């Protein structure tokens, strides 16, 4: 959807949810289109905002930093945001003069929100308005064969539609819904023998190798692709009928997307409430969570994903692989006996993971995720993907930790380049810099890096710690180490080998060496 189809900030402020709000500055710029809502309330918020978004914030992360407050509005304007809605009462008290001055100079819309307004209500209202406009656009633009419309609007599933196209054409069909990351196939009678003995993914690849591909596109908006296997004869679908089929199928895709979006939006709003608002009654929140099949007392982990398509590999290949990627991911979650609640965000997908009732603990399943993602990255070369996963945390307070850790792990994965997946435990020093509980995090960091060197029951570990300390003091020069420790050169080499075996760290790797040196320094500091 181009920007002209988005609601303007002026139109959104007319919605009941914004009752009591005040436009402080930038009233002449309220005609800006709003493509989405950003709730990034963290010190590096500028990394998580995008053009034409509306920022909703309490300014908690910067309220005590005058320099950050002064640069706040100019940063938002430079990133092309449509406006900012601030609830100042909790942390700012009153709107800072620096913000008002900058907003006035830049003609940037700055709106003051009343105390009683809930951020979840704002995101729902904006999302509902966008959905209403998208639905109106789709309905006004579709002009298709009445029979196909009636079949689809009567509730035909993607599988039933695929079977119908297969029956009409006499060809094997693969239908890819890129909007909802689904796919369905139907094998014609003449292809049954050819595809026998192949599993699902092999059948899909066989169809792709021997198929004509058609993009399902309505008014410039892609809904996926239809693949018709070549039969050696002219297709039963003429160009006019094919055009009608390609225009009609998006009706079912749009209906499914609307349903999933409502479910995802409802869960996202509830999740946002749990991690952002003050929780007064745990039992009441659990009763609400039951509707989503969520047990708040169990351990959870949060997964953040950004999956994009490589244009150079061909649009059709990318559309198919994105749908197949998410289907494969869901199958992997099922195989690990993980329940997954997917939340669609503007800039990434969030997946809240929980062990299914009666299954194994969550941590062993999380340890399998890096291998799973490394395989998926190789299996779908038309995609670029990055992912970050939190540790396992329990209860409602643990959900806030999950969100923080997942976002940090995802950002770290992005900094390393495409096709990277990181868990929070792999972030090294970043864990310490951004931790909400530094003392606990430092203890875990030291234990994870020094491992058995800290075991008091092993008599030689004191020598190994001294040797490791000497290694860093002498920049790894083993001859100087031997002189300082009053031991033979070969003894130093033996001890360093033992240290690497115990810690599983490579002293020749700069990153691992720095992490080990930091862990040793923190251990010495804590034992003073």
C-alpha positions as CSV (number, residue, x, y, z in Angstrom):
1,X,0.0,0.0,0.0
2,X,1.5,3.4,-1.0
3,X,1.5,6.2,1.6
4,X,-1.7,7.8,0.1
5,X,-3.7,4.8,1.4
6,X,-2.5,5.2,5.0
7,X,-4.5,7.3,7.5
8,X,-3.1,10.7,8.3
9,X,-2.1,11.7,11.8
10,X,-5.0,14.3,11.7
11,X,-7.5,11.5,10.9
12,X,-6.1,9.2,13.7
13,X,-6.4,12.0,16.3
14,X,-10.1,12.2,15.5
15,X,-10.5,8.6,16.8
16,X,-12.1,8.2,20.2
17,X,-9.0,6.6,21.7
18,X,-7.1,10.0,21.5
19,X,-9.8,11.8,23.4
20,X,-8.1,14.3,25.8
21,X,-4.9,14.4,23.8
22,X,-3.4,17.9,23.0
23,X,-1.4,18.9,19.9
24,X,1.4,21.0,21.4
25,X,3.4,21.7,18.2
26,X,3.4,20.9,14.5
27,X,-0.3,21.3,13.9
28,X,0.4,22.4,10.4
29,X,2.0,18.9,9.6
30,X,-0.8,16.7,10.8
31,X,-1.5,15.5,7.2
32,X,1.5,13.1,7.5
33,X,0.5,9.5,6.7
34,X,0.9,7.0,9.5
35,X,2.1,3.6,8.4
36,X,2.4,2.0,11.9
37,X,3.1,2.6,15.6
38,X,6.5,2.3,17.3
39,X,6.6,1.6,21.1
40,X,10.4,1.7,21.3
41,X,11.1,3.2,24.8
42,X,14.8,2.3,25.1
43,X,18.0,4.4,25.1
44,X,18.8,3.4,21.5
45,X,15.3,4.0,20.2
46,X,16.7,5.5,17.0
47,X,17.7,2.0,15.8
48,X,14.1,0.8,16.0
49,X,12.1,3.5,14.3
50,X,11.2,3.8,10.7
51,X,9.7,6.5,8.4
52,X,6.0,7.3,8.6
53,X,5.7,5.7,12.1
54,X,3.9,7.3,15.0
55,X,6.1,7.0,18.2
56,X,4.2,6.4,21.4
57,X,6.4,6.8,24.5
58,X,6.7,7.8,28.2
59,X,10.4,8.9,27.6
60,X,11.4,6.6,30.5
61,X,14.7,5.8,28.9
62,X,15.8,9.4,28.5
63,X,13.9,11.4,31.1
64,X,16.9,12.1,33.2
65,X,19.3,12.8,30.3
66,X,19.1,16.5,29.2
67,X,21.3,15.8,26.1
68,X,19.0,12.9,25.0
69,X,15.9,15.0,25.6
70,X,17.3,17.9,23.4
71,X,18.1,15.5,20.5
72,X,14.9,13.5,20.8
73,X,12.6,15.5,18.4
74,X,15.4,16.2,15.8
75,X,16.2,12.5,15.8
76,X,12.6,11.5,15.1
77,X,12.3,14.2,12.4
78,X,15.5,13.0,10.7
79,X,14.2,9.5,10.6
80,X,11.0,10.6,8.9
81,X,8.5,9.8,11.6
82,X,5.0,11.3,11.2
83,X,4.8,12.4,14.8
84,X,5.3,11.7,18.5
85,X,2.7,11.0,21.2
86,X,4.2,11.5,24.7
87,X,2.7,10.6,28.1
88,X,4.8,13.0,30.2
89,X,3.0,12.7,33.5
90,X,4.8,9.6,34.8
91,X,8.5,10.4,34.2
92,X,8.8,13.8,32.6
93,X,6.2,15.6,34.7
94,X,5.7,18.3,32.1
95,X,6.8,18.4,28.5
96,X,10.4,19.7,28.4
97,X,11.0,23.1,26.8
98,X,13.7,21.6,24.6
99,X,11.2,19.2,23.0
100,X,8.7,22.0,22.4
101,X,11.3,24.3,20.9
102,X,12.6,21.6,18.5
103,X,9.1,20.5,17.5
104,X,8.1,24.1,16.7
105,X,11.2,24.8,14.7
106,X,10.9,21.6,12.7
107,X,7.1,21.7,12.4
108,X,7.1,18.3,13.9
109,X,3.8,17.1,15.4
110,X,4.1,16.6,19.1
111,X,1.1,15.4,21.0
112,X,0.6,15.2,24.7
113,X,-1.3,12.1,25.9
114,X,-3.5,12.1,29.0
115,X,-2.6,10.0,32.0
116,X,-5.4,7.5,31.6
117,X,-4.7,6.4,28.0
118,X,-3.4,2.9,27.4
119,X,-0.7,2.3,24.8
120,X,-2.4,-1.0,23.8
121,X,-5.6,0.8,23.0
122,X,-3.7,3.2,20.7
123,X,-2.0,0.4,18.8
124,X,-5.3,-1.5,18.4
125,X,-7.1,1.6,17.1
126,X,-4.4,2.4,14.6
127,X,-4.3,-1.2,13.4
128,X,-8.1,-1.4,13.1
129,X,-8.2,1.8,11.0
130,X,-5.4,0.5,8.7
131,X,-7.3,-2.9,8.3
132,X,-10.5,-1.1,7.5
133,X,-8.8,0.9,4.7
134,X,-7.0,-2.2,3.4
135,X,-10.3,-4.1,3.3
136,X,-12.0,-1.3,1.5
137,X,-9.2,-1.1,-1.0
138,X,-9.3,-4.8,-1.7
139,X,-13.1,-4.9,-2.1
140,X,-13.1,-2.0,-4.5
141,X,-10.3,-3.3,-6.7
142,X,-11.4,-7.0,-7.1
143,X,-13.3,-7.8,-10.3
144,X,-13.3,-11.6,-10.8
145,X,-15.4,-14.4,-12.0
146,X,-18.6,-14.7,-9.9
147,X,-18.3,-18.5,-9.5
148,X,-14.8,-18.3,-8.1
149,X,-15.8,-15.5,-5.7
150,X,-18.7,-17.4,-4.4
151,X,-16.7,-20.6,-3.9
152,X,-14.0,-18.7,-2.0
153,X,-16.2,-16.4,0.0
154,X,-18.3,-19.4,1.0
155,X,-15.3,-20.5,3.1
156,X,-13.2,-22.6,0.8
157,X,-9.8,-23.4,2.4
158,X,-6.5,-22.9,0.6
159,X,-6.3,-26.7,0.1
160,X,-9.8,-26.8,-1.4
161,X,-9.0,-23.9,-3.8
162,X,-5.8,-25.7,-4.8
163,X,-7.8,-28.9,-5.5
164,X,-10.3,-26.9,-7.6
165,X,-7.5,-25.4,-9.7
166,X,-5.9,-28.8,-10.1
167,X,-9.3,-30.2,-11.3
168,X,-9.8,-27.4,-13.8
169,X,-6.4,-27.5,-15.3
170,X,-5.5,-31.2,-15.0
171,X,-2.1,-30.1,-13.7
172,X,-0.4,-30.5,-10.4
173,X,-0.6,-27.3,-8.5
174,X,1.4,-25.6,-5.8
175,X,-0.2,-22.5,-4.2
176,X,2.0,-20.2,-2.1
177,X,0.4,-17.7,0.3
178,X,3.2,-15.2,1.0
179,X,1.0,-13.1,3.3
180,X,0.3,-15.8,5.8
181,X,3.4,-18.0,5.1
182,X,1.3,-21.0,3.9
183,X,1.4,-23.3,1.0
184,X,-0.8,-26.1,-0.4
185,X,-0.4,-28.6,-3.2
186,X,-2.6,-30.8,-5.2
187,X,-1.3,-33.6,-7.4
188,X,-3.0,-34.5,-10.6
189,X,-3.8,-38.1,-11.5
190,X,-1.2,-38.3,-14.2
191,X,1.5,-37.1,-11.8
192,X,0.7,-39.5,-9.0
193,X,3.1,-42.2,-10.1
194,X,5.9,-39.7,-10.9
195,X,5.8,-38.2,-7.3
196,X,5.3,-41.4,-5.4
197,X,7.9,-42.1,-2.8
198,X,8.9,-38.4,-2.4
199,X,8.3,-36.5,0.8
200,X,6.4,-33.2,0.8
201,X,9.4,-30.9,0.3
202,X,10.7,-33.1,-2.5
203,X,7.3,-32.9,-4.3
204,X,7.3,-29.1,-4.0
205,X,10.8,-28.9,-5.5
206,X,9.8,-31.2,-8.3
207,X,6.8,-29.1,-9.1
208,X,8.9,-25.9,-9.0
209,X,11.4,-27.4,-11.5
210,X,8.6,-28.2,-14.0
211,X,6.0,-25.5,-13.5
212,X,4.9,-22.1,-15.0
213,X,4.7,-19.5,-12.2
214,X,2.2,-16.8,-11.9
215,X,2.2,-14.0,-9.3
216,X,-1.1,-13.3,-7.5
217,X,-1.1,-9.5,-7.5
218,X,-4.0,-7.1,-6.9
219,X,-3.4,-3.4,-7.4
220,X,0.3,-3.8,-7.1
221,X,0.1,-5.8,-3.8
222,X,1.5,-9.3,-4.0
223,X,-0.4,-12.1,-2.2
224,X,1.8,-15.0,-3.4
225,X,2.3,-17.2,-6.4
226,X,0.5,-20.0,-8.2
227,X,2.6,-22.8,-9.8
228,X,1.1,-25.0,-12.5
229,X,3.0,-28.1,-13.5
230,X,3.5,-28.4,-17.3
231,X,1.5,-31.3,-18.7
232,X,2.8,-31.4,-22.3
233,X,-0.4,-29.9,-23.5
234,X,-2.0,-26.5,-23.5
235,X,-3.3,-25.5,-20.1
236,X,-7.0,-25.8,-19.6
237,X,-7.1,-22.3,-18.2
238,X,-7.2,-19.6,-20.8
239,X,-5.6,-16.3,-20.2
240,X,-8.9,-14.7,-19.1
241,X,-9.8,-17.5,-16.7
242,X,-6.2,-17.6,-15.4
243,X,-6.4,-13.8,-14.7
244,X,-9.7,-14.3,-12.8
245,X,-8.2,-17.2,-10.8
246,X,-5.2,-15.0,-9.9
247,X,-7.5,-12.2,-8.8
248,X,-9.9,-14.4,-6.9
249,X,-7.5,-16.4,-4.7
250,X,-6.3,-13.3,-2.8
251,X,-9.8,-13.1,-1.3
252,X,-9.2,-16.2,0.7
253,X,-5.7,-15.1,1.5
254,X,-6.9,-11.7,2.7
255,X,-9.6,-13.3,4.8
256,X,-7.1,-15.6,6.5
257,X,-4.7,-12.8,7.0
258,X,-7.4,-10.6,8.6
259,X,-8.3,-13.5,11.0
260,X,-4.7,-14.2,11.9
261,X,-3.9,-10.5,12.2
262,X,-6.8,-10.1,14.7
263,X,-5.6,-13.0,16.7
264,X,-2.0,-11.8,16.6
265,X,-3.0,-8.3,17.4
266,X,-5.0,-9.4,20.4
267,X,-2.2,-11.5,21.7
268,X,0.4,-8.8,21.0
269,X,-1.7,-6.3,22.9
270,X,-2.0,-8.7,25.9
271,X,1.7,-9.4,25.8
272,X,2.5,-5.7,25.6
273,X,0.3,-5.1,28.6
274,X,2.1,-7.8,30.6
275,X,5.6,-6.4,29.9
276,X,4.7,-2.7,30.0
277,X,1.9,-2.0,32.5
278,X,1.9,-2.4,36.3
279,X,0.3,-5.8,37.1
280,X,-2.1,-5.6,40.1
281,X,-3.7,-9.1,40.0
282,X,-1.8,-12.1,38.8
283,X,-4.8,-14.4,39.0
284,X,-6.9,-12.0,36.8
285,X,-4.1,-11.8,34.2
286,X,-3.9,-15.7,34.2
287,X,-7.6,-15.9,33.6
288,X,-7.1,-13.6,30.5
289,X,-4.1,-15.6,29.4
290,X,-6.2,-18.8,29.4
291,X,-8.0,-17.6,26.3
292,X,-4.7,-17.7,24.5
293,X,-3.6,-21.1,25.9
294,X,-0.9,-19.3,27.9
295,X,0.3,-20.4,31.3
296,X,2.0,-17.4,32.9
297,X,3.5,-19.5,35.7
298,X,5.5,-21.6,33.3
299,X,9.0,-20.7,31.9
300,X,9.0,-18.8,28.6
301,X,11.5,-17.6,26.1
302,X,11.1,-15.0,23.4
303,X,12.4,-15.3,19.8
304,X,12.9,-12.2,17.6
305,X,13.1,-12.7,13.8
306,X,13.7,-10.6,10.7
307,X,13.3,-12.6,7.5
308,X,13.7,-10.8,4.1
309,X,13.7,-11.9,0.5
310,X,16.7,-11.6,-1.8
311,X,15.5,-10.0,-5.0
312,X,18.5,-11.2,-7.0
313,X,17.4,-14.8,-6.6
314,X,14.1,-14.2,-8.3
315,X,10.8,-13.0,-6.9
316,X,9.0,-16.3,-7.2
317,X,11.7,-18.3,-5.5
318,X,11.8,-15.9,-2.6
319,X,8.0,-15.9,-2.2
320,X,8.0,-19.7,-2.1
321,X,11.0,-19.9,0.2
322,X,9.6,-17.4,2.8
323,X,6.4,-19.5,3.1
324,X,8.3,-22.7,3.3
325,X,10.8,-21.2,5.8
326,X,8.0,-20.4,8.3
327,X,6.3,-23.8,7.8
328,X,9.5,-25.6,8.4
329,X,10.1,-23.5,11.5
330,X,6.6,-24.4,12.9
331,X,7.4,-28.1,12.2
332,X,10.6,-27.8,14.2
333,X,8.8,-26.2,17.1
334,X,6.3,-29.1,17.1
335,X,9.1,-31.6,17.0
336,X,10.6,-29.9,20.1
337,X,7.2,-30.0,21.8
338,X,7.2,-26.2,21.9
339,X,4.0,-24.1,21.9
340,X,4.6,-20.9,19.8
341,X,2.6,-17.7,20.0
342,X,3.5,-15.6,17.0
343,X,3.3,-11.8,17.1
344,X,3.6,-9.8,13.9
345,X,5.4,-6.5,14.5
346,X,6.2,-3.7,12.0
347,X,9.9,-4.5,11.8
348,X,10.1,-8.1,13.1
349,X,8.2,-11.2,14.1
350,X,8.2,-12.1,17.8
351,X,7.6,-15.7,18.9
352,X,6.8,-16.5,22.5
353,X,7.9,-20.1,23.2
354,X,6.6,-22.4,26.0
355,X,7.1,-26.1,26.6
356,X,3.9,-28.0,25.9
357,X,2.1,-29.4,28.9
358,X,3.8,-32.5,30.3
359,X,6.9,-32.2,28.0
360,X,10.5,-31.7,28.8
361,X,11.9,-28.5,30.3
362,X,12.3,-25.5,28.1
363,X,16.1,-25.0,28.3
364,X,17.1,-28.3,26.4
365,X,14.8,-27.3,23.5
366,X,16.3,-23.8,23.4
367,X,19.7,-25.3,23.1
368,X,18.6,-26.9,19.8
369,X,17.6,-23.6,18.1
370,X,21.1,-22.5,16.8
371,X,21.5,-25.8,14.9
372,X,17.9,-25.6,13.6
373,X,18.4,-22.0,12.3
374,X,21.8,-22.8,10.7
375,X,20.1,-25.6,8.8
376,X,17.2,-23.3,7.7
377,X,19.6,-20.6,6.5
378,X,21.2,-23.1,4.2
379,X,17.9,-24.6,3.0
380,X,16.4,-21.3,1.9
381,X,19.1,-19.4,0.0
382,X,16.6,-16.9,-1.5
383,X,16.1,-15.4,2.0
384,X,18.2,-13.4,4.4
385,X,17.4,-13.9,8.1
386,X,18.6,-13.0,11.5
387,X,17.3,-14.1,14.8
388,X,17.8,-13.5,18.5
389,X,16.5,-15.6,21.5
390,X,16.2,-14.8,25.1
391,X,16.9,-17.1,28.0
392,X,14.1,-18.9,29.8
393,X,12.3,-16.9,32.5
394,X,9.4,-17.7,34.7
395,X,6.3,-15.7,35.5
396,X,5.0,-12.3,34.5
397,X,8.1,-10.4,35.5
398,X,10.1,-12.9,33.4
399,X,8.3,-11.8,30.3
400,X,9.8,-8.4,30.5
401,X,13.3,-9.9,30.7
402,X,12.5,-12.1,27.7
403,X,11.6,-9.1,25.6
404,X,14.7,-7.2,26.6
405,X,17.0,-10.1,26.0
406,X,15.4,-11.1,22.7
407,X,15.6,-7.6,21.3
408,X,19.3,-7.2,22.3
409,X,20.2,-10.7,20.9
410,X,18.5,-9.8,17.6
411,X,20.3,-6.5,17.4
412,X,23.6,-8.2,18.0
413,X,22.8,-10.8,15.3
414,X,22.1,-8.0,12.9
415,X,25.4,-6.4,13.6
416,X,27.2,-9.6,12.6
417,X,25.5,-9.8,9.2
418,X,22.9,-11.8,7.4
419,X,21.9,-15.4,8.3
420,X,23.0,-15.1,12.0
421,X,21.2,-16.5,15.0
422,X,22.3,-15.6,18.5
423,X,21.1,-16.5,22.0
424,X,21.4,-14.1,24.8
425,X,24.1,-16.2,26.5
426,X,26.3,-15.7,23.5
427,X,26.4,-11.9,23.7
428,X,29.4,-11.8,26.0
429,X,30.1,-8.3,27.3
430,X,26.9,-6.9,25.9
431,X,25.1,-9.0,28.5
432,X,26.9,-7.0,31.2
433,X,26.4,-3.6,29.7
434,X,22.6,-3.9,29.2
435,X,21.6,-6.2,32.1
436,X,18.9,-5.1,34.5
437,X,20.6,-7.1,37.3
438,X,24.4,-6.6,36.8
439,X,25.5,-8.4,39.9
440,X,23.6,-11.6,38.9
441,X,24.7,-11.3,35.3
442,X,28.4,-10.9,36.2
443,X,28.2,-14.0,38.4
444,X,26.7,-16.0,35.5
445,X,29.3,-14.6,33.0
446,X,32.2,-15.5,35.2
447,X,30.9,-19.0,35.8
448,X,30.2,-19.7,32.2
449,X,33.6,-18.5,31.0
450,X,35.9,-19.8,33.7
451,X,33.9,-23.0,34.2
452,X,35.9,-25.7,36.0
453,X,38.8,-23.3,36.8
454,X,36.7,-22.1,39.8
455,X,36.0,-25.6,41.1
456,X,37.3,-25.5,44.7
457,X,37.5,-29.4,44.8
458,X,40.2,-29.4,42.1
459,X,43.6,-28.7,43.7
460,X,45.5,-27.5,40.6
461,X,42.9,-24.9,39.5
462,X,44.6,-22.2,41.6
463,X,47.7,-22.7,39.6
464,X,45.7,-22.6,36.4
465,X,44.0,-19.3,37.4
466,X,47.5,-17.8,38.2
467,X,48.8,-19.1,34.9
468,X,45.9,-17.5,33.0
469,X,46.4,-14.2,34.8
470,X,50.1,-14.4,34.0
471,X,49.2,-15.1,30.3
472,X,47.3,-11.8,30.0
473,X,50.0,-9.8,31.9
474,X,52.7,-11.0,29.5
475,X,50.6,-10.8,26.3
476,X,50.9,-14.6,25.8
477,X,54.7,-14.6,25.8
478,X,55.3,-18.1,27.3
479,X,59.1,-17.6,27.9
480,X,58.4,-14.6,30.1
481,X,55.6,-16.5,31.8
482,X,57.9,-19.3,32.7
483,X,60.4,-16.9,34.2
484,X,57.7,-15.1,36.2
485,X,56.1,-18.4,37.5
486,X,59.4,-20.1,38.1
487,X,58.4,-23.1,36.1
488,X,59.7,-24.9,33.0
489,X,58.6,-23.6,29.6
490,X,56.9,-26.9,28.8
491,X,54.9,-26.6,32.1
492,X,53.5,-23.3,30.9
493,X,52.4,-24.9,27.6
494,X,50.8,-27.8,29.4
495,X,48.9,-25.5,31.7
496,X,47.6,-23.3,28.8
497,X,46.4,-26.5,27.1
498,X,44.6,-27.5,30.2
499,X,43.0,-24.1,30.5
500,X,41.7,-24.3,27.0
501,X,40.3,-27.7,27.5
502,X,38.5,-26.8,30.8
503,X,37.1,-23.4,29.5
504,X,36.6,-24.6,25.9
505,X,38.0,-21.2,24.9
506,X,40.5,-20.6,22.1
507,X,43.3,-18.4,23.5
508,X,44.3,-17.7,19.9
509,X,40.9,-16.1,19.1
510,X,40.9,-12.4,20.0
511,X,37.1,-12.3,20.9
512,X,37.3,-15.4,23.1
513,X,40.5,-14.2,24.6
514,X,39.0,-10.8,25.5
515,X,35.9,-12.5,27.0
516,X,38.1,-14.8,29.1
517,X,40.3,-11.9,30.3
518,X,37.2,-9.9,31.3
519,X,35.8,-12.9,33.2
520,X,39.0,-13.3,35.1
521,X,39.2,-9.6,36.0
522,X,35.6,-9.7,37.3
523,X,36.3,-12.8,39.3
524,X,39.4,-11.2,40.9
525,X,37.4,-8.0,41.6
526,X,34.6,-9.9,43.3
527,X,37.0,-11.8,45.5
528,X,38.7,-8.7,46.9
